[in-house]
Each structure stands twice: as structure tokens, then as C-alpha cells.
Amino acid sequence: MSLKDKLDELHQRGLAEIKKSTDLKDVNQVRVSLLGKKGPITEVLRGMRDLDAEERPKVGAFANEIRDDLTAALTKRREELENAVLNARLANEKIDVTLPGTPVAKGEPHVIQQIIDQIEDLFLGMGYQVLSGPEVEEDKYNFEMMNLPKNHPARDMQDTFYITKEILMRTQTSPMQARTLETHDFSQGPLKMISPGVVYRRDTDDPTHSHQFHQVEGLVIDKHITMADLKGTLQVLAHELFGDKFDVRLRPSYFPFTEPSVEADITCFNCGGKGCKVCKNTGWIEVLGAGMVHPNVLKMAGVDPDVYGGFAFGVGPDRFAMLKYGVDDIRNFYLNDVRFLTQFTKKG
């Protein structure tokens, strides 16, 4: 049998093997067995050295045609098998886009954050700034500039966590008021701000106390600010959070950073002011502390108390949430129990 006949036989056999291949592994094995360095075509071509000089180019060209044809057949079969694999995967993994989607639970802001957001929205609408400050604070701003010098007995009510003798976890958001008072340019207008955030006290956790809770402190400084402005502001706040049927009353109290100082009460939400166990038969519930800014606080911030004055107040969103929704244990807000938190689905 001549070399050309052997090559032609290998050609036909190779095409048949390629056609019978059922997967990519088979195709690769056929390629190696036919066209590899130790394959039969290579072995046949080694016999070309025995050919006449005239026959050798013709057989070489014929061999190249066979090699090219087998290579093209291998490529085509590989593509056919790859497409078959892809089509099978598409058939098995297809998605019915007309099916309804899997429901995704929609989250809500935490109930305390809802209260804070509602307070912020109210005061932004009244022209206030919302300013936040550091939770790790200097004793100077947390106490001294709030008219609470070292060893002042009122500090005992706000015992906190100290990092050093002069650095502590803030007990109130009032330090941001002192910082802002130092830098505010009153020639550009009055200072109207609230400062929300987390504060810390060395309290033992129980149904009404927590070592960590939230505050929103407010401050207004300008010329000719009176107690009437303070009460009007608190009235608007009470109506926003609890409804128009609630009234506000002010009782004399004491805070080192305000003079005069007051406790603000609102009409009892349980009895509507008639008197019940919740309000201890007074018809009122205490909600926040406030007062006219103490002249010493203004002086320490470089503000002339003979020209400027104003009021300050402190709101506890945790307490407001407890009162608004009848929650009897503040710790429920911090346990992250979804069954509890999902009750408060409406903002505010």
C-alpha cells in the first residue's frame, strides 16, 4: 500500500472517529491519537524519506490537506459538543420570569430612631441646625462649660465612664452646644440648634434606666428671647409627637446650666389629664428638662450675657418612645427582638 493510500485510509478512519465522539474528552483523545507526535499520520510521513524526489512534494501536500481537514473536523465537532452542553444547561437552569418573586422583608428604622427623625424634621422646619459631636468628650465641654466645675455636687447625678481624668464618655449632648457657642458668629444671625446622639451614665440597667441612651438637646441664643418662647417651642414639640390634645406645663426645677430652670410636663396620655395611676393622679407626666441659659455658660463661651440670652432643653427619645407607645421596660429597645421592634412600623 502506497503512502497516499495509507494517508487516505487514516483520513477516513479519523473522520469516522471524530463523528462518533460524544463529549469533549473523546474529541481531545482523537486529536492526540491522530495528529500527535506519536500518531499514525506522523509515522506514515516518516516513510517519505524513501520516496523519489518527484513524489515527495506531492505526498507532503496531500498529507497537509489531510491534517488540515482533520483539524477542521475536530474544531467543528468540539463546537457542536460545546453548544450541546450549553443548551442542556440553559434548558435545565431556565427561570420562569413570570413567577412572582420571593417576598423580601422590609425593614423599618428603629423606633427610637423614628422619634429622633421626627424631632429633627420638626426643628429643621423651624430653622434649626442639626449638629452632632463626639461621644468621647473632654471634661471641659461636658461639665465645666456647662457651669459644672470640678467637685460640683450636681456631677454626681451624671457620673459617667472616664477614659482619663480629662476625657470621658459624654453624659449629655450639651457639649456640642458649648462648642458651637464658641464659634458662632452672632452678627450673621441667632443660634438655633439641636444636637441628637448617644450618651452614657453609670446607671444600673433596670426597666427605666440604662447606662447608654439617647438625647436630643436644643439651644436658642439671640436677643430678647424669653421663657414664653421656650414654652411655645415645647408646646409645638409635644403636639408633633403626641397630638394636639396634649398641653404643656412648666414647673420650677434646678439645673446648673440654666437659670431659671423648669421641668416640662405634658397631659397624661392615659387619662387625658383627669388623674390615674400612670400619672399618680396628677393628670401630668414629666417629659423633659429646660430653662433659660445660665449667664455663666454664655460668658465661658465668649458670649455677652447682657446682650444675648436664650433657652435650652433636653429631650430623651427613649423616654418619649416609652410614653408614646406604652412600653414599660427601656431594655426592650436594645434587645433587638424583631417581634418587639416590628410593632413600630409607622415612622414616628
C-alpha positions as CSV (number, residue, x, y, z in Angstrom):
1,M,0.0,0.0,0.0
2,S,1.4,3.4,-1.0
3,L,1.9,6.3,1.4
4,K,-1.0,8.1,-0.2
5,D,-3.3,5.2,0.3
6,K,-2.2,4.9,3.9
7,L,-2.9,8.6,4.5
8,D,-6.3,8.3,2.8
9,E,-7.2,5.4,5.0
10,L,-6.1,7.3,8.1
11,H,-8.2,10.3,6.9
12,Q,-11.4,8.3,6.5
13,R,-10.8,6.5,9.8
14,G,-10.1,9.8,11.6
15,L,-13.3,11.4,10.2
16,A,-15.3,8.4,11.4
17,E,-13.8,8.6,14.9
18,I,-14.4,12.3,15.1
19,K,-18.1,11.8,14.1
20,K,-18.5,9.1,16.8
21,S,-17.1,11.4,19.6
22,T,-19.8,12.0,22.2
23,D,-18.0,14.5,24.5
24,L,-15.1,16.9,24.6
25,K,-12.9,14.3,26.2
26,D,-13.4,12.0,23.3
27,V,-12.6,14.8,20.8
28,N,-9.3,15.5,22.6
29,Q,-8.3,11.9,22.6
30,V,-9.0,11.6,18.8
31,R,-6.9,14.7,18.2
32,V,-4.0,13.3,20.1
33,S,-4.2,9.8,18.6
34,L,-4.4,11.1,15.0
35,L,-2.3,14.3,15.0
36,G,0.0,13.8,17.9
37,K,3.8,13.3,17.6
38,K,3.4,9.6,18.1
39,G,0.2,9.3,16.0
40,P,-0.2,7.2,12.8
41,I,0.0,10.1,10.4
42,T,3.3,11.1,11.8
43,E,4.5,7.5,11.5
44,V,3.4,7.4,7.8
45,L,5.1,10.7,7.0
46,R,8.4,9.3,8.3
47,G,8.4,7.0,5.3
48,M,8.6,10.0,2.9
49,R,12.4,9.7,3.0
50,D,12.1,6.6,0.9
51,L,10.1,8.3,-1.8
52,D,11.5,9.7,-5.1
53,A,12.3,13.4,-5.2
54,E,9.3,13.9,-7.6
55,E,6.8,12.1,-5.3
56,R,7.9,13.6,-2.0
57,P,6.3,17.1,-2.6
58,K,3.0,15.6,-3.8
59,V,2.7,13.3,-0.8
60,G,3.7,16.1,1.6
61,A,1.0,18.4,0.1
62,F,-1.6,15.6,0.4
63,A,-0.6,15.0,4.0
64,N,-1.0,18.6,4.8
65,E,-4.5,18.6,3.2
66,I,-5.5,15.6,5.4
67,R,-4.1,17.2,8.5
68,D,-6.0,20.5,7.8
69,D,-9.2,18.6,7.1
70,L,-9.0,16.6,10.3
71,T,-8.2,19.7,12.3
72,A,-11.2,21.5,10.8
73,A,-13.4,18.4,11.6
74,L,-12.1,18.3,15.2
75,T,-12.8,22.0,15.7
76,K,-16.3,21.7,14.2
77,R,-17.1,18.7,16.4
78,R,-15.8,20.4,19.5
79,E,-18.0,23.5,18.8
80,E,-21.1,21.2,18.3
81,L,-20.5,19.4,21.6
82,E,-19.9,22.7,23.5
83,N,-23.1,24.1,22.1
84,A,-24.9,20.9,23.1
85,V,-23.6,21.2,26.7
86,L,-24.6,24.9,26.8
87,N,-28.1,24.2,25.5
88,A,-28.6,21.5,28.0
89,R,-27.6,23.8,30.9
90,L,-29.9,26.5,29.6
91,A,-32.8,24.1,29.5
92,N,-32.1,22.8,33.0
93,E,-31.4,26.2,34.6
94,K,-34.0,28.4,32.9
95,I,-36.0,30.7,35.0
96,D,-39.7,31.4,34.6
97,V,-39.7,35.2,34.8
98,T,-43.5,35.2,35.0
99,L,-43.4,33.6,38.5
100,P,-43.9,36.0,41.5
101,G,-40.7,37.0,43.2
102,T,-39.7,35.7,46.7
103,P,-41.0,38.2,49.2
104,V,-38.3,40.3,50.9
105,A,-39.0,41.5,54.4
106,K,-39.0,45.3,54.5
107,G,-37.1,46.8,57.4
108,E,-38.1,49.9,59.4
109,P,-36.0,52.4,61.3
110,H,-35.6,51.5,65.0
111,V,-38.4,53.0,67.0
112,I,-36.0,55.4,68.8
113,Q,-34.6,56.5,65.5
114,Q,-38.1,57.2,64.3
115,I,-38.6,59.5,67.3
116,I,-35.3,61.2,66.6
117,D,-36.0,61.6,62.9
118,Q,-39.4,63.1,63.8
119,I,-37.8,65.6,66.2
120,E,-35.1,66.5,63.6
121,D,-37.7,67.1,60.9
122,L,-39.7,69.3,63.1
123,F,-36.8,71.5,64.1
124,L,-35.3,71.7,60.7
125,G,-38.7,73.1,59.6
126,M,-38.3,75.7,62.3
127,G,-34.9,76.9,61.0
128,Y,-32.7,74.9,63.5
129,Q,-29.4,73.3,62.7
130,V,-28.9,69.6,63.5
131,L,-25.3,69.2,64.8
132,S,-23.6,66.1,66.1
133,G,-20.5,65.9,68.3
134,P,-18.0,63.3,69.7
135,E,-19.2,60.7,72.1
136,V,-15.7,60.6,73.7
137,E,-15.6,64.1,75.1
138,E,-13.5,66.5,77.2
139,D,-14.4,67.2,80.8
140,K,-14.1,70.8,79.9
141,Y,-17.1,70.8,77.4
142,N,-19.1,68.1,79.1
143,F,-19.1,69.7,82.6
144,E,-17.1,72.8,83.1
145,M,-18.5,74.9,80.3
146,M,-22.0,73.7,81.4
147,N,-21.4,75.5,84.7
148,L,-20.4,72.3,86.5
149,P,-16.9,72.9,87.8
150,K,-14.8,70.1,89.3
151,N,-16.2,68.7,92.6
152,H,-19.6,70.3,91.9
153,P,-22.2,68.1,93.7
154,A,-24.5,68.1,90.7
155,R,-21.9,66.0,88.8
156,D,-23.0,63.0,91.0
157,M,-26.2,62.8,89.0
158,Q,-24.3,62.4,85.8
159,D,-21.5,60.0,86.9
160,T,-20.0,58.6,83.8
161,F,-17.2,56.4,82.3
162,Y,-13.8,58.1,82.4
163,I,-11.1,57.3,79.9
164,T,-8.6,59.7,81.7
165,K,-9.2,62.4,84.3
166,E,-10.0,64.8,81.5
167,I,-11.5,62.5,78.8
168,L,-14.8,60.8,79.3
169,M,-17.9,59.3,77.6
170,R,-20.3,62.2,77.3
171,T,-23.2,62.3,79.7
172,Q,-25.3,64.6,77.6
173,T,-25.2,66.1,74.1
174,S,-24.8,69.6,75.6
175,P,-21.0,69.7,74.9
176,M,-21.9,70.4,71.3
177,Q,-23.8,73.5,72.4
178,A,-20.7,74.8,74.1
179,R,-18.5,74.1,71.1
180,T,-21.0,75.8,68.8
181,L,-21.4,78.8,71.1
182,E,-17.6,79.3,71.0
183,T,-17.6,79.6,67.2
184,H,-21.0,81.0,66.2
185,D,-20.9,84.5,64.6
186,F,-24.0,86.3,66.0
187,S,-23.6,89.1,63.5
188,Q,-24.9,86.6,61.0
189,G,-28.0,85.8,63.0
190,P,-29.2,83.9,66.0
191,L,-28.0,80.4,67.0
192,K,-30.8,77.8,66.8
193,M,-29.6,74.2,67.0
194,I,-30.4,70.7,68.3
195,S,-27.8,68.0,68.9
196,P,-29.0,64.4,68.9
197,G,-26.9,61.4,69.9
198,V,-26.0,58.7,72.3
199,V,-25.0,59.5,75.9
200,Y,-23.6,57.4,78.8
201,R,-24.2,57.3,82.5
202,R,-23.0,54.9,85.2
203,D,-26.6,53.7,85.9
204,T,-27.6,50.2,86.8
205,D,-29.8,48.9,84.0
206,D,-33.4,48.4,85.0
207,P,-36.9,49.0,83.5
208,T,-36.4,52.8,83.5
209,H,-32.6,53.3,83.4
210,S,-29.8,52.4,81.0
211,H,-26.1,53.0,81.1
212,Q,-26.5,54.1,77.4
213,F,-29.4,56.0,76.0
214,H,-30.3,58.9,73.6
215,Q,-30.7,62.6,74.0
216,V,-31.7,65.5,71.8
217,E,-30.5,68.8,73.3
218,G,-31.8,72.1,71.9
219,L,-30.4,75.6,72.2
220,V,-31.6,79.0,71.0
221,I,-29.5,82.1,71.6
222,D,-30.4,85.6,70.4
223,K,-31.5,89.0,71.7
224,H,-34.9,89.3,73.6
225,I,-35.5,85.5,74.0
226,T,-38.0,84.8,76.8
227,M,-39.5,81.9,78.7
228,A,-42.6,82.3,76.6
229,D,-40.5,81.4,73.5
230,L,-39.4,78.2,75.4
231,K,-42.9,77.2,76.3
232,G,-44.2,77.8,72.8
233,T,-41.4,75.7,71.4
234,L,-42.1,72.8,73.8
235,Q,-45.8,73.1,73.0
236,V,-45.1,72.6,69.3
237,L,-42.8,69.7,70.1
238,A,-45.5,68.0,72.3
239,H,-48.2,68.4,69.6
240,E,-45.9,67.0,67.0
241,L,-45.0,63.9,69.0
242,F,-48.2,63.2,70.9
243,G,-51.0,65.1,69.2
244,D,-52.9,68.4,69.6
245,K,-54.9,67.3,72.6
246,F,-51.8,67.4,74.8
247,D,-50.9,70.5,76.8
248,V,-47.6,71.5,78.4
249,R,-46.9,73.0,81.8
250,L,-43.7,74.2,83.3
251,R,-42.6,73.5,86.9
252,P,-39.7,75.2,88.7
253,S,-36.6,73.0,88.9
254,Y,-32.8,73.2,89.1
255,F,-30.1,72.6,86.5
256,P,-26.6,74.1,86.8
257,F,-26.6,75.3,83.2
258,T,-30.0,77.1,83.2
259,E,-31.5,79.8,85.4
260,P,-34.4,79.8,85.9
261,S,-34.8,76.0,85.2
262,V,-38.0,74.1,84.7
263,E,-39.4,70.6,84.3
264,A,-41.8,70.3,81.4
265,D,-44.9,68.0,81.9
266,I,-47.5,67.0,79.3
267,T,-51.1,66.0,79.8
268,C,-51.2,62.3,80.8
269,F,-51.8,60.2,77.7
270,N,-53.6,57.6,79.7
271,C,-56.3,59.6,81.4
272,G,-56.3,62.8,79.4
273,G,-55.5,64.9,82.5
274,K,-58.2,63.5,84.8
275,G,-55.7,61.6,87.0
276,C,-54.8,58.0,87.1
277,K,-52.2,55.5,88.4
278,V,-49.9,56.2,85.5
279,C,-49.6,60.0,86.3
280,K,-50.0,59.4,90.1
281,N,-53.4,61.2,90.0
282,T,-51.8,64.5,88.9
283,G,-53.0,64.5,85.3
284,W,-49.4,65.3,84.1
285,I,-46.4,63.3,83.1
286,E,-42.8,64.7,83.3
287,V,-41.1,64.5,79.9
288,L,-38.1,66.8,79.8
289,G,-35.9,69.5,81.5
290,A,-35.4,73.0,80.2
291,G,-34.7,76.6,81.2
292,M,-33.1,79.9,80.3
293,V,-29.4,79.6,79.6
294,H,-27.3,80.5,82.6
295,P,-25.2,83.7,82.2
296,N,-22.1,81.8,83.2
297,V,-22.5,79.4,80.3
298,L,-22.6,82.3,77.9
299,K,-19.6,84.0,79.5
300,M,-17.4,80.9,79.3
301,A,-18.2,80.6,75.6
302,G,-17.3,84.3,75.0
303,V,-20.9,85.5,74.6
304,D,-22.0,88.7,76.4
305,P,-25.0,87.7,78.6
306,D,-26.0,91.4,78.9
307,V,-26.7,91.4,75.1
308,Y,-27.7,87.8,74.3
309,G,-29.8,85.2,76.1
310,G,-31.8,82.2,75.2
311,F,-33.2,78.8,76.3
312,A,-32.1,75.2,76.3
313,F,-33.9,71.9,76.6
314,G,-33.1,68.2,76.7
315,V,-35.4,65.5,75.2
316,G,-35.0,61.8,75.9
317,P,-36.2,59.9,72.7
318,D,-36.1,56.7,74.7
319,R,-38.5,58.1,77.3
320,F,-40.7,59.7,74.6
321,A,-41.0,56.3,72.9
322,M,-41.9,54.6,76.2
323,L,-44.6,57.2,76.9
324,K,-45.9,57.3,73.3
325,Y,-46.2,53.5,72.9
326,G,-46.8,52.4,76.5
327,V,-43.5,50.5,76.8
328,D,-42.8,49.6,80.4
329,D,-39.1,48.5,80.1
330,I,-36.5,50.6,78.3
331,R,-34.3,47.4,77.9
332,N,-36.8,46.2,75.2
333,F,-35.4,48.8,72.9
334,Y,-31.9,47.3,73.0
335,L,-32.6,43.6,72.9
336,N,-33.0,43.5,69.1
337,D,-36.1,41.3,69.4
338,V,-37.7,41.5,65.9
339,R,-41.1,40.5,67.4
340,F,-41.0,43.6,69.6
341,L,-39.5,46.1,67.1
342,T,-41.8,45.2,64.2
343,Q,-44.7,46.6,66.1
344,F,-43.5,50.1,65.3
345,T,-43.9,50.1,61.6
346,K,-45.0,53.7,61.1
347,K,-42.4,56.4,61.2
348,G,-42.8,58.4,64.3
